[in-house]
Amino acid sequence: MSTEPFTTFSNADHRGCKDSGRSTGGYLVKVGTGAICWSSKLQGIIALSSTKAEYSAAVEARKEIYWMLNLMSEIGIKQNRPLILHIDNQSAKQVTKTPSITAT
């Protein structure tokens, strides 16, 4: 049995909290046109750049995608199509494509 691919969007606001200087990161996971999972929360770190804030949000989204894939696999739904993660920050996209680079 196959399902529509997961489509995930992640985003962050760099240093959005005026009191702590932390960023709010979030993601939305969709299957087809329906939202099945989402999160928005203050990040546990103080990101020194928008790249780090966006990358951290993308990492959280990726963890959620893999958790959901494992869950769906356990109930017999296999994902055969590529996973799509939309990131709106070009620098964060480059960090995800280059394994030798570590965002700090």
Secondary structure, 3 states (H helix, E strand, C coil): CECCCEEEEEEEECCCCCCCCCCEEEEEEEECCEEEEEEEEECCCCCCCHHHHHHHHHHHHHHHHHHHHHHHHHCCCECCCCCEEEECCHHHHHHHHCCCCCCC
